[in-house]
Amino acid sequence: MGRPIAGADDRAAALALMSVSRETEERLARFVDELRRWQAVKNLVGPATLDRVWTRHIADSAQLVALAPQARRWLDLGSGAGFPGLVVAILLADTPGAQVDLVESNGRKCAFLRAVSRATGAPARVHNVRIEDVIPEFVGKVDVVSARALAPLTVLLGMTKDLLRTGTLGLFPKGQDLEVELTEASKSWRIQADAVASKTDPQARILVVRELSERQAHD
């Protein structure tokens, strides 16, 4: 027999990084199938990442759940094709009281998110709005706010400050420039955070923001 296709290798590698039930694996596979189908006409993710969609997108998103194991209410900003928010929702599908709100301003991506949510039974609600227009309604109501590849940290903290200052945990996957972003952000913000190594990319980190306050002029 020849070598297994890259997609099969990638799926096996991703599942080795996750501890999920057979039912959850099937939901995730349905998500990937829908992504490949929609990708042909909607260009939802970078084409070069499709062969590694399980590790590059699914496992990369799934690792956030372990960083907030008790969280039930998540708000995901700039959800795009569902990473990390829709993956989180699928992982929480059998968890009582779980809900993940997905905020995405692109209408075609929202259509995709709604279709996958229906197909997988994920406890996700899609908001086709701008981020700044929806944040106020979630202050004090969500356990976690997440965002992946959305904006530089200084901008991201500005977007989410009202959530982070009222007890919501921030989970922000970042690349190799995290230290530079933290240095810049610390000029405007006092940040209590941890940088956790990514399981899927040795150069990446997940910034776990526990507390945030704005620096005053005399600081």
Secondary structure, DSSP 8 states (H G I E B T S, - for coil): -----HHHHHHHHHHHH----HHHHHHHHHHHHHHHHHHHHH--S-GGGGGGHIIIIIIHHHTTGGGSTT--EEEEES-TTTTTHHHHHHHTTTSTT-EEEEE---HHHHHHHHHHHHHHT--EEEE-S-HHHHGGGGTTT-SEEEESSSS-HHHHHHHHHHHHTTT-EEEEEE-TTHHHHHHHHTTTEEEEEEEEE-SS-TT-EEEEEEEEEE--TT-
